[in-house]
Amino acid sequence: MSAPGPRFDSRGSRIRSQNGRRVGAVLLALVLVAGACSSDDADEADTRPTGLPSTPLDDPAAQFRAAEGRGDRLTLRTRHGLAVRFDGDPFAMAVLDVDGRVVQETRPYLVRDGERITITGAHLDRYDGAAAVLGVRFSDGSRGVLTLSPPTTATAGFVLDPRDDRDVTAWGQQIVLRPDERIYGLTERIVGDLIDSEVEPIEAGTLDRRGEIVPMSIVPTISAYAPFHQSSAGYGMLVDGTMEGTYDIGVTDPDGLDVAFAVDPETGGGSWHVFVGDHPTVLAEYTALTGRAPVPPDYLFRHWRGRDEFPVGEPVEYDGVLLNPAVADELRHYDELGLPPPGVFHLDRPWGTGLEGYGRLQFDTERFPDPDGMLQLLQDRGSHPWVWISNWAIGARGREARRLGYLGPDTDRAIDFTNPEAAAWYREDLTDFLASPEGSLVDGFFIDRGDEPDVASDPDDEYADGRTGAELHNAYPVLMQANVRRVIDEARPEDGYAIARAAYTGTQGLVATWGGDTHSRDGFQIPEVPATGASTDLGLRSVLVSIQRAAFLGLPFWGSDIGGYSEFADREVYARWIQVGALSPLMRFHGKGSDLPWDMPTQPSDDAEMTEVYGTYIRLHEALVPYLVDLAREAHDTGLTPVRPLAFRWPDHAEAGDAWDEWLLGDDLLVAPVWRSGDRARQVWFPPGRWVDVWDPETVIEGPTTRRVRAPLDTLPLYAIEGAAVLDAIRGALP
């Protein structure tokens, strides 16, 4: 069963409502029908009252049930109980939940000629069961329209449209922050746009974004973004479109969240959606609007094997097939140790022939001497081969793309996915590969790039459909993912899937995601240079934050490069990362060099203790597959992610609000990893309930309470709620 993807129109930049219509277009049409006051009756409009007498509607399909006016306050109530209140002096908007509690208070604004202009007055111009249209006056005397239309039971949609959009460059909102309010989401990266913090990880970043300035502009490599935040006050907010923006979360104004975005070229202003409720409700509303994940094949939830590069070497015969020596070594050790086979066996670039190992979509027989035999052997052993792909057309494919005019502006390799012919050519290339003799044994794609400088992103760059680089920068990865998803659905409807590094609004409805090139050494590592930077456990620390940030963004199937993308230099970092990987939705071994416990970059190279840890946690993760499959179906049906920050369940407990180093996997498992090298114990907050120690079922801890628990190097603090069936499944897989 597959979920619908994100509801983009043909331009890929506007979110659709559930009936498939473009929200922005519908609301603008209503504005035009409303006939909001023209400049000729501006004086009359200024004197109109903001309030109306109570006017309930009898239409059972009406979204708005009443407009209640009192003095300079107007309240619009929906048939579901959600309400939006407008105050006239000074102008402010408030969204109220079904109990009448204010969950968000905000003041929209525009930026004209470099100056911020605020709304100073408003009148209700049109009100019916589908929409409310307010005429507004700005502080510079200009006019505009603010339209409200709630498309779902807990969502209010807004469009701010300047009447005269000349010289309007940005729009935004000043949202009131309560003293104890926390803001979640926006990015998986730990500190705004500082890529240096990924190359040389730092001890910074938690789930709460308060005190940060967060640019909403995709930066590689830890590049899952969405203009979507959730608040502990009981709401979430999505900015519609793909223009770049900034979130100032209590920095300039400690009591305010300032959201500022470049104007949407289609509206001349901006549009947004407010989702009201607890975190699961907000995710349900957000994903109903932007897309829910297709349920992956079960094998996705077994562990993955891959590495940055399988070096060329003397072929080795194994099981009657000539193999790359590194591939043969992995298969032999798995057999000798009796390890369950990987669900995904990933072949990174360079795997193909031609320029940069990706010039043609065909296997390099110098590196993989018998591709057909190797892929069939992997399939026969229960592993599904995947290969690396990107937005690039290079080598022979690049020459063809240039000849046909399929590349984007100012690039020698990035395909222009706004060109329907170029997108079809890209899909055909992938489809032909999957239909070829060797490609017929490949079941998935590792989608890299799309967030790199080779994607033209300047306002002067024009793409085939007329959009500029500024409009495409954040949209580009999702356009690529949508094309890959289409290929997978058509060519591999049963066993196919894909994973991507970059993410923006809608990615969750298309592909799985991984956490980018998280490092376990300081300094940028490249294949040609041995990893020499100082070892650090801070890359693993960042993963504990990122996996939960991804949950707040609605990304359900997430994993990291176990041991770090850079070759780890601390065996304890590796051991602890294996444990985190086992309690992630996707357990992915991938990175530079060798991360195999019998071929370690640390001493001893053949590490018996690491081999034991490796096998134990692979088997534990294997035991979780049925549980994870059930959680995947739940994500498909409701948008709720398998990883659940403690604030999802216990928002009223202070200990849960920013618990960045603990999470729930589903509702039944409490995960409390150790990340710091040398630590053999940690403090764990146990939520309400009775929690059984997975390693010692005789130990039961009743929460809420905080305990210091032991954690030897081979032990991840892991607890199951008493009576959970998953505890028996895990115990049956452990020695």
LOTORPA-131855 format. One record per residue (C-alpha): x, y, z; residue number from 1. Coordinates in pm, whole numbers. Each point is the difference from the previous one (the first is absolute). Example, Ala and Ser with C-alpha at 12.3 -4.5 7.8 and 13.67 -1.06 7.14 Angstrom:
2
ATOM:1230:-450:780:1
ATOM:137:344:-66:2
***
This chain:
735
ATOM:0:0:0:1
ATOM:132:341:-92:2
ATOM:-80:343:137:3
ATOM:-54:296:-225:4
ATOM:306:216:-36:5
ATOM:15:365:94:6
ATOM:-265:202:-172:7
ATOM:208:218:-229:8
ATOM:-132:148:-320:9
ATOM:191:-27:-327:10
ATOM:236:272:117:11
ATOM:75:-197:315:12
ATOM:-20:298:231:13
ATOM:-353:28:137:14
ATOM:-168:-225:251:15
ATOM:-338:-141:-93:16
ATOM:-300:-47:223:17
ATOM:-141:-349:51:18
ATOM:-241:34:-290:19
ATOM:300:54:-228:20
ATOM:-53:372:-66:21
ATOM:284:242:46:22
ATOM:-58:169:333:23
ATOM:164:325:-105:24
ATOM:-192:19:-327:25
ATOM:-334:-74:166:26
ATOM:47:262:267:27
ATOM:105:262:-251:28
ATOM:-307:-76:-206:29
ATOM:-217:58:304:30
ATOM:172:331:57:31
ATOM:-89:107:-352:32
ATOM:-361:-108:38:33
ATOM:-24:188:329:34
ATOM:55:331:-173:35
ATOM:195:144:292:36
ATOM:-24:378:18:37
ATOM:180:190:-272:38
ATOM:196:318:45:39
ATOM:-318:193:-90:40
ATOM:-175:-113:319:41
ATOM:307:-8:221:42
ATOM:-135:262:238:43
ATOM:-323:-191:43:44
ATOM:194:-319:66:45
ATOM:204:165:273:46
ATOM:-315:73:199:47
ATOM:-156:-343:-27:48
ATOM:-20:-188:330:49
ATOM:213:-311:36:50
ATOM:-281:-183:181:51
ATOM:-322:-160:-119:52
ATOM:-299:-126:192:53
ATOM:-2:-374:63:54
ATOM:-106:-165:-327:55
ATOM:-2:-381:19:56
ATOM:-29:-182:-332:57
ATOM:-249:-280:-59:58
ATOM:197:-171:-278:59
ATOM:129:-328:153:60
ATOM:296:3:-239:61
ATOM:108:348:104:62
ATOM:340:27:159:63
ATOM:-77:328:175:64
ATOM:-292:-17:243:65
ATOM:-9:355:132:66
ATOM:156:343:-10:67
ATOM:-22:171:337:68
ATOM:82:369:30:69
ATOM:49:210:309:70
ATOM:150:346:-22:71
ATOM:330:-23:-188:72
ATOM:23:-379:34:73
ATOM:-125:-255:-253:74
ATOM:-4:-377:60:75
ATOM:-64:-255:-275:76
ATOM:-99:-344:127:77
ATOM:14:-322:-203:78
ATOM:-246:-285:29:79
ATOM:280:-207:155:80
ATOM:63:245:283:81
ATOM:317:162:-132:82
ATOM:-19:380:9:83
ATOM:199:294:-136:84
ATOM:-21:336:178:85
ATOM:93:337:-144:86
ATOM:70:295:228:87
ATOM:-13:344:-155:88
ATOM:196:234:227:89
ATOM:281:-88:-31:90
ATOM:-63:-257:-273:91
ATOM:81:-360:97:92
ATOM:-120:-347:-91:93
ATOM:-50:-289:240:94
ATOM:-76:-366:-71:95
ATOM:-206:-174:271:96
ATOM:-44:-370:61:97
ATOM:-334:-173:63:98
ATOM:17:95:369:99
ATOM:37:367:-86:100
ATOM:366:11:100:101
ATOM:228:228:-202:102
ATOM:274:-219:-152:103
ATOM:154:258:-234:104
ATOM:-6:379:-3:105
ATOM:163:176:-294:106
ATOM:29:324:-196:107
ATOM:58:-42:-375:108
ATOM:205:258:-190:109
ATOM:151:84:-338:110
ATOM:335:151:-94:111
ATOM:-16:280:-257:112
ATOM:304:205:-108:113
ATOM:199:-160:279:114
ATOM:-244:115:270:115
ATOM:-231:-225:200:116
ATOM:-367:101:-35:117
ATOM:-256:-140:241:118
ATOM:-377:-35:-12:119
ATOM:-166:293:173:120
ATOM:-366:-67:-80:121
ATOM:-233:-262:-143:122
ATOM:-363:-59:-90:123
ATOM:-191:-315:-85:124
ATOM:-63:28:-372:125
ATOM:-157:-337:-63:126
ATOM:-104:-290:219:127
ATOM:-168:-325:-96:128
ATOM:24:-368:77:129
ATOM:322:-48:-196:130
ATOM:216:303:62:131
ATOM:36:331:173:132
ATOM:160:294:-180:133
ATOM:129:301:187:134
ATOM:100:325:-160:135
ATOM:308:132:179:136
ATOM:185:330:17:137
ATOM:377:17:49:138
ATOM:204:254:192:139
ATOM:117:167:-322:140
ATOM:-360:59:-109:141
ATOM:-13:-281:-259:142
ATOM:-276:-260:-18:143
ATOM:-6:-376:-5:144
ATOM:-210:-309:61:145
ATOM:29:-268:267:146
ATOM:-192:-318:-77:147
ATOM:-80:-284:237:148
ATOM:-125:-341:-106:149
ATOM:26:-309:225:150
ATOM:37:-305:-230:151
ATOM:2:-269:274:152
ATOM:-135:-60:350:153
ATOM:301:147:180:154
ATOM:162:221:-264:155
ATOM:-42:364:-90:156
ATOM:144:123:-330:157
ATOM:96:364:-56:158
ATOM:108:216:-294:159
ATOM:131:354:41:160
ATOM:-28:181:-334:161
ATOM:115:361:-44:162
ATOM:-232:199:-227:163
ATOM:301:180:-141:164
ATOM:294:-240:0:165
ATOM:248:241:-158:166
ATOM:325:3:195:167
ATOM:-130:-259:247:168
ATOM:295:-236:47:169
ATOM:-88:-198:311:170
ATOM:-280:-91:237:171
ATOM:0:-140:346:172
ATOM:-157:-38:341:173
ATOM:85:110:350:174
ATOM:-117:-291:214:175
ATOM:-24:40:376:176
ATOM:213:-244:200:177
ATOM:-110:-95:347:178
ATOM:264:-11:275:179
ATOM:16:-381:7:180
ATOM:-87:-70:-366:181
ATOM:220:-233:-203:182
ATOM:34:1:-379:183
ATOM:79:-324:-182:184
ATOM:80:-106:-356:185
ATOM:125:205:-300:186
ATOM:325:-196:-64:187
ATOM:172:-320:101:188
ATOM:338:178:23:189
ATOM:89:100:353:190
ATOM:92:369:-40:191
ATOM:-163:205:-273:192
ATOM:201:23:-321:193
ATOM:348:-57:141:194
ATOM:142:-275:-217:195
ATOM:325:31:195:196
ATOM:-179:-161:294:197
ATOM:-41:-313:-210:198
ATOM:361:-13:-118:199
ATOM:121:62:355:200
ATOM:-291:-98:224:201
ATOM:-70:211:308:202
ATOM:-183:-64:324:203
ATOM:-303:211:-84:204
ATOM:-361:-32:-104:205
ATOM:-303:-158:164:206
ATOM:-360:-57:-109:207
ATOM:-107:350:106:208
ATOM:99:259:-262:209
ATOM:-61:299:225:210
ATOM:300:233:1:211
ATOM:95:-80:-361:212
ATOM:-17:175:-335:213
ATOM:-82:-271:-255:214
ATOM:30:80:-373:215
ATOM:-251:-193:-209:216
ATOM:230:-69:-292:217
ATOM:130:-352:-60:218
ATOM:371:-38:70:219
ATOM:184:-330:-50:220
ATOM:66:-248:138:221
ATOM:-231:-53:298:222
ATOM:-274:145:-209:223
ATOM:-350:-93:116:224
ATOM:-193:327:22:225
ATOM:-363:107:3:226
ATOM:-161:339:73:227
ATOM:-204:-183:263:228
ATOM:31:44:373:229
ATOM:-190:-141:293:230
ATOM:-59:179:327:231
ATOM:-50:-129:352:232
ATOM:-288:251:17:233
ATOM:-211:-240:-208:234
ATOM:41:88:-366:235
ATOM:216:-55:-307:236
ATOM:55:238:-291:237
ATOM:98:-64:-360:238
ATOM:107:277:-236:239
ATOM:-131:-78:-347:240
ATOM:236:-2:-298:241
ATOM:376:-31:-38:242
ATOM:136:354:29:243
ATOM:288:50:242:244
ATOM:-59:146:343:245
ATOM:126:34:356:246
ATOM:-131:-91:345:247
ATOM:119:228:280:248
ATOM:-105:-200:305:249
ATOM:29:228:297:250
ATOM:336:148:-96:251
ATOM:-81:357:-105:252
ATOM:-311:2:217:253
ATOM:13:-251:289:254
ATOM:-381:-6:8:255
ATOM:-52:-45:-373:256
ATOM:42:-238:-292:257
ATOM:54:203:-316:258
ATOM:-66:-190:-323:259
ATOM:112:182:-316:260
ATOM:-14:-131:-358:261
ATOM:56:135:-348:262
ATOM:-334:69:-164:263
ATOM:-164:-277:-195:264
ATOM:11:98:-370:265
ATOM:-352:-137:-52:266
ATOM:-168:206:274:267
ATOM:234:295:48:268
ATOM:-33:-78:370:269
ATOM:-3:-323:194:270
ATOM:-216:-287:118:271
ATOM:16:-234:295:272
ATOM:-190:-265:193:273
ATOM:-50:-34:376:274
ATOM:-69:-348:140:275
ATOM:-158:-14:346:276
ATOM:43:-285:247:277
ATOM:261:-220:162:278
ATOM:306:-117:-194:279
ATOM:-161:-314:-150:280
ATOM:-300:206:-110:281
ATOM:223:264:-154:282
ATOM:193:-269:-191:283
ATOM:-327:-156:-118:284
ATOM:-119:336:-135:285
ATOM:336:95:-151:286
ATOM:47:-331:-181:287
ATOM:-362:-11:-114:288
ATOM:76:327:-178:289
ATOM:351:-72:-130:290
ATOM:15:-379:-43:291
ATOM:49:-318:202:292
ATOM:264:-263:-44:293
ATOM:-63:-302:-219:294
ATOM:36:-316:209:295
ATOM:344:-145:-79:296
ATOM:70:-366:-66:297
ATOM:84:-186:321:298
ATOM:367:-48:-89:299
ATOM:61:373:41:300
ATOM:-18:-50:376:301
ATOM:273:-262:13:302
ATOM:353:136:28:303
ATOM:182:151:-300:304
ATOM:354:-56:-122:305
ATOM:197:238:-218:306
ATOM:315:208:-13:307
ATOM:113:317:-169:308
ATOM:204:-199:-250:309
ATOM:74:-365:-71:310
ATOM:364:27:-111:311
ATOM:116:-167:-319:312
ATOM:197:-316:81:313
ATOM:83:-352:-107:314
ATOM:-330:-183:-53:315
ATOM:-90:-270:251:316
ATOM:-219:-297:-82:317
ATOM:-272:-64:258:318
ATOM:-296:-233:-44:319
ATOM:109:-43:-360:320
ATOM:-11:372:-81:321
ATOM:293:235:-65:322
ATOM:-42:285:247:323
ATOM:165:322:102:324
ATOM:232:-106:287:325
ATOM:-173:224:256:326
ATOM:-343:-139:-94:327
ATOM:133:-356:24:328
ATOM:152:73:342:329
ATOM:-330:127:136:330
ATOM:-195:-301:-127:331
ATOM:256:-248:134:332
ATOM:7:152:349:333
ATOM:-380:18:14:334
ATOM:-14:-370:-79:335
ATOM:269:-91:253:336
ATOM:-162:204:277:337
ATOM:-353:-111:-83:338
ATOM:-124:360:-37:339
ATOM:-336:74:-162:340
ATOM:49:148:-347:341
ATOM:-50:373:-57:342
ATOM:-337:105:-136:343
ATOM:166:265:-220:344
ATOM:345:-36:-155:345
ATOM:90:346:-122:346
ATOM:256:72:-273:347
ATOM:117:361:17:348
ATOM:173:200:-270:349
ATOM:224:-94:-170:350
ATOM:-201:-301:-107:351
ATOM:-53:84:-369:352
ATOM:221:59:-297:353
ATOM:116:330:-141:354
ATOM:66:334:161:355
ATOM:8:-7:383:356
ATOM:-140:-352:5:357
ATOM:-339:129:-116:358
ATOM:44:89:-366:359
ATOM:-214:-294:-106:360
ATOM:-258:-200:192:361
ATOM:182:-328:-40:362
ATOM:223:-186:242:363
ATOM:376:43:-15:364
ATOM:130:-352:-62:365
ATOM:349:92:116:366
ATOM:-146:74:343:367
ATOM:-275:-264:-11:368
ATOM:128:-274:-234:369
ATOM:-331:-186:-33:370
ATOM:-284:247:74:371
ATOM:-281:-238:-98:372
ATOM:144:-280:208:373
ATOM:67:228:299:374
ATOM:-348:152:-1:375
ATOM:-167:-338:-40:376
ATOM:210:-142:283:377
ATOM:-106:287:227:378
ATOM:-364:-50:-93:379
ATOM:25:-375:59:380
ATOM:140:67:347:381
ATOM:-290:231:87:382
ATOM:162:340:-64:383
ATOM:-143:261:-234:384
ATOM:264:193:-199:385
ATOM:-35:378:-28:386
ATOM:217:246:-191:387
ATOM:98:365:40:388
ATOM:-164:256:-227:389
ATOM:-11:379:-12:390
ATOM:-133:293:-200:391
ATOM:315:-11:-213:392
ATOM:37:-70:-368:393
ATOM:374:-33:-58:394
ATOM:226:-176:-246:395
ATOM:-194:-150:-291:396
ATOM:-334:77:166:397
ATOM:113:356:61:398
ATOM:89:53:-364:399
ATOM:-343:-125:-104:400
ATOM:-176:220:258:401
ATOM:188:309:-120:402
ATOM:-81:-76:-363:403
ATOM:-370:-31:84:404
ATOM:-5:309:224:405
ATOM:-94:-195:310:406
ATOM:244:155:248:407
ATOM:-95:276:237:408
ATOM:138:355:-20:409
ATOM:365:65:80:410
ATOM:92:-367:50:411
ATOM:194:-265:-186:412
ATOM:-182:-295:157:413
ATOM:-325:72:191:414
ATOM:-316:-104:-185:415
ATOM:-283:251:-28:416
ATOM:-297:-189:146:417
ATOM:-235:288:-83:418
ATOM:43:-96:-366:419
ATOM:-253:-281:-60:420
ATOM:210:-146:-280:421
ATOM:314:0:217:422
ATOM:-188:-163:288:423
ATOM:-140:-266:-234:424
ATOM:351:-63:-140:425
ATOM:135:-45:355:426
ATOM:-280:-241:91:427
ATOM:48:-195:-322:428
ATOM:371:-33:73:429
ATOM:-71:-149:343:430
ATOM:-281:-220:-133:431
ATOM:220:-137:-279:432
ATOM:271:-78:255:433
ATOM:-247:-189:224:434
ATOM:-114:-197:-306:435
ATOM:354:-95:-107:436
ATOM:138:-346:88:437
ATOM:210:125:294:438
ATOM:-236:283:99:439
ATOM:-291:-244:21:440
ATOM:161:-124:323:441
ATOM:14:349:156:442
ATOM:-295:97:221:443
ATOM:74:350:122:444
ATOM:184:327:-26:445
ATOM:220:199:233:446
ATOM:-87:359:-107:447
ATOM:291:231:72:448
ATOM:62:366:-80:449
ATOM:-267:244:-110:450
ATOM:110:229:281:451
ATOM:341:87:-142:452
ATOM:131:318:-169:453
ATOM:-42:-161:-342:454
ATOM:-372:86:29:455
ATOM:-35:361:-118:456
ATOM:-167:199:276:457
ATOM:33:369:-86:458
ATOM:-298:226:-76:459
ATOM:146:62:-346:460
ATOM:9:-372:-85:461
ATOM:-303:-101:-206:462
ATOM:-122:-360:-29:463
ATOM:-201:-146:-285:464
ATOM:-338:69:159:465
ATOM:88:364:69:466
ATOM:81:-35:366:467
ATOM:316:156:134:468
ATOM:281:-162:192:469
ATOM:-133:165:315:470
ATOM:-329:-184:-48:471
ATOM:167:-331:-88:472
ATOM:273:-22:263:473
ATOM:-219:-164:266:474
ATOM:-235:-165:-248:475
ATOM:266:-177:-204:476
ATOM:63:-309:219:477
ATOM:-372:-73:23:478
ATOM:-42:26:-378:479
ATOM:279:-255:-43:480
ATOM:-150:-231:264:481
ATOM:-343:18:-163:482
ATOM:149:-119:-330:483
ATOM:183:-287:170:484
ATOM:-315:-98:190:485
ATOM:-187:-18:-332:486
ATOM:264:-233:-142:487
ATOM:-9:-221:310:488
ATOM:-380:-20:-1:489
ATOM:-5:-105:-363:490
ATOM:307:-225:-20:491
ATOM:18:-146:355:492
ATOM:-349:27:152:493
ATOM:60:-285:247:494
ATOM:368:6:101:495
ATOM:109:350:-95:496
ATOM:76:300:219:497
ATOM:246:288:20:498
ATOM:181:205:262:499
ATOM:117:361:-29:500
ATOM:236:232:180:501
ATOM:-171:333:-67:502
ATOM:-359:68:106:503
ATOM:-258:275:-13:504
ATOM:-379:22:30:505
ATOM:-144:-316:-156:506
ATOM:309:-221:15:507
ATOM:-166:-213:269:508
ATOM:-262:-108:-253:509
ATOM:258:-118:-253:510
ATOM:313:-161:147:511
ATOM:182:-101:316:512
ATOM:280:227:125:513
ATOM:343:-28:154:514
ATOM:188:251:212:515
ATOM:268:106:-244:516
ATOM:376:-15:48:517
ATOM:10:1:380:518
ATOM:365:-9:110:519
ATOM:178:-193:273:520
ATOM:326:183:-68:521
ATOM:73:369:-17:522
ATOM:63:143:-345:523
ATOM:-137:-67:-344:524
ATOM:98:-343:-130:525
ATOM:34:-74:-372:526
ATOM:59:-341:-155:527
ATOM:348:82:-126:528
ATOM:124:109:344:529
ATOM:19:-241:296:530
ATOM:-213:100:299:531
ATOM:240:173:236:532
ATOM:-219:238:203:533
ATOM:-37:-35:374:534
ATOM:-265:-248:106:535
ATOM:-321:140:146:536
ATOM:-314:-137:155:537
ATOM:-185:323:-74:538
ATOM:-114:-125:-340:539
ATOM:-191:-275:182:540
ATOM:-141:258:240:541
ATOM:-138:194:-298:542
ATOM:-173:-316:-124:543
ATOM:-202:-24:322:544
ATOM:-134:348:-77:545
ATOM:-44:-54:-374:546
ATOM:-201:-321:28:547
ATOM:-254:183:216:548
ATOM:7:319:-206:549
ATOM:-90:-221:-298:550
ATOM:-302:-125:196:551
ATOM:-121:355:63:552
ATOM:34:55:-377:553
ATOM:-217:-304:-72:554
ATOM:284:-202:-161:555
ATOM:-84:-356:110:556
ATOM:274:-224:-142:557
ATOM:335:141:108:558
ATOM:348:-135:63:559
ATOM:357:123:37:560
ATOM:343:-113:-119:561
ATOM:91:-234:287:562
ATOM:347:91:123:563
ATOM:-15:326:-193:564
ATOM:59:68:-368:565
ATOM:365:74:76:566
ATOM:188:-313:104:567
ATOM:-31:-17:380:568
ATOM:311:0:216:569
ATOM:-160:-94:333:570
ATOM:-139:-349:43:571
ATOM:-231:121:278:572
ATOM:-163:248:-240:573
ATOM:-58:-291:-236:574
ATOM:-148:-224:270:575
ATOM:-239:268:125:576
ATOM:-98:98:-355:577
ATOM:-87:-363:-80:578
ATOM:-236:6:296:579
ATOM:-165:323:-116:580
ATOM:-32:-144:-352:581
ATOM:-174:-310:131:582
ATOM:-270:213:165:583
ATOM:-45:223:-305:584
ATOM:-262:-77:-265:585
ATOM:284:-66:-248:586
ATOM:320:-171:120:587
ATOM:255:108:-260:588
ATOM:367:-94:-12:589
ATOM:165:239:-244:590
ATOM:302:228:-17:591
ATOM:361:34:-104:592
ATOM:246:-285:44:593
ATOM:-106:-316:176:594
ATOM:-249:-4:286:595
ATOM:4:-375:43:596
ATOM:93:-130:346:597
ATOM:248:-250:-144:598
ATOM:170:272:-208:599
ATOM:4:301:231:600
ATOM:192:325:-58:601
ATOM:81:-19:374:602
ATOM:195:-254:199:603
ATOM:-46:-288:22:604
ATOM:-95:-19:-365:605
ATOM:-181:-332:47:606
ATOM:-197:114:305:607
ATOM:-179:-284:179:608
ATOM:-192:233:233:609
ATOM:-123:214:-291:610
ATOM:-95:-315:-192:611
ATOM:-218:-102:294:612
ATOM:-161:344:22:613
ATOM:-55:3:-377:614
ATOM:-173:-339:-1:615
ATOM:-210:65:310:616
ATOM:-150:323:-125:617
ATOM:-55:-123:-355:618
ATOM:-202:-287:146:619
ATOM:-186:237:231:620
ATOM:-90:222:-296:621
ATOM:-104:-305:-201:622
ATOM:-240:-92:281:623
ATOM:-155:346:-26:624
ATOM:-92:-34:-369:625
ATOM:-367:-103:55:626
ATOM:-36:282:255:627
ATOM:155:253:-240:628
ATOM:-222:-118:-286:629
ATOM:-306:64:218:630
ATOM:135:346:81:631
ATOM:56:64:-372:632
ATOM:-364:-77:-70:633
ATOM:-99:237:279:634
ATOM:218:272:-155:635
ATOM:-173:-58:-332:636
ATOM:-346:18:157:637
ATOM:48:284:249:638
ATOM:331:176:-67:639
ATOM:131:-97:346:640
ATOM:370:-87:-18:641
ATOM:152:-318:151:642
ATOM:247:212:202:643
ATOM:-200:200:254:644
ATOM:163:268:214:645
ATOM:-124:-25:357:646
ATOM:-184:331:-46:647
ATOM:-233:-182:-240:648
ATOM:-146:-204:289:649
ATOM:71:208:309:650
ATOM:-7:366:-105:651
ATOM:-96:111:351:652
ATOM:308:-152:163:653
ATOM:292:242:14:654
ATOM:248:-287:-29:655
ATOM:-146:-99:-338:656
ATOM:0:344:-161:657
ATOM:363:2:-115:658
ATOM:107:-361:54:659
ATOM:238:-4:-298:660
ATOM:188:-317:106:661
ATOM:-303:-228:62:662
ATOM:-288:-102:-223:663
ATOM:-277:-249:-47:664
ATOM:9:-246:-289:665
ATOM:-370:-49:-51:666
ATOM:-188:19:330:667
ATOM:161:-305:157:668
ATOM:377:54:4:669
ATOM:192:266:195:670
ATOM:348:59:-149:671
ATOM:267:182:207:672
ATOM:333:-25:-184:673
ATOM:345:76:135:674
ATOM:194:221:-239:675
ATOM:307:124:188:676
ATOM:315:-215:-23:677
ATOM:102:-134:339:678
ATOM:-345:23:156:679
ATOM:-130:-318:164:680
ATOM:-316:145:155:681
ATOM:-255:274:-64:682
ATOM:-307:172:145:683
ATOM:-328:-124:-148:684
ATOM:-340:162:43:685
ATOM:-267:-270:10:686
ATOM:-343:123:-112:687
ATOM:-321:-108:172:688
ATOM:-52:-374:-15:689
ATOM:190:-315:95:690
ATOM:316:-47:-208:691
ATOM:171:-338:-32:692
ATOM:378:-16:-56:693
ATOM:44:-188:-329:694
ATOM:332:-148:119:695
ATOM:-129:-93:348:696
ATOM:-377:-56:-3:697
ATOM:3:-39:379:698
ATOM:73:373:21:699
ATOM:-318:206:-27:700
ATOM:4:377:54:701
ATOM:-318:192:64:702
ATOM:-13:352:-134:703
ATOM:-2:288:3:704
ATOM:342:-6:158:705
ATOM:365:67:-81:706
ATOM:260:-271:58:707
ATOM:369:-37:-66:708
ATOM:44:-327:-189:709
ATOM:308:-205:-85:710
ATOM:102:-25:-365:711
ATOM:308:-216:-72:712
ATOM:143:44:-348:713
ATOM:-208:-287:-136:714
ATOM:-327:124:153:715
ATOM:-251:255:-124:716
ATOM:-244:109:273:717
ATOM:-324:-132:-151:718
ATOM:-338:-53:165:719
ATOM:-337:-135:-107:720
ATOM:-335:97:146:721
ATOM:-122:-287:217:722
ATOM:-208:-249:-196:723
ATOM:127:105:-344:724
ATOM:23:-285:-251:725
ATOM:315:150:-149:726
ATOM:190:-86:321:727
ATOM:-50:-372:-64:728
ATOM:114:42:-361:729
ATOM:321:172:110:730
ATOM:72:-244:278:731
ATOM:-38:-289:-244:732
ATOM:272:148:-222:733
ATOM:257:65:274:734
ATOM:256:-251:129:735
***
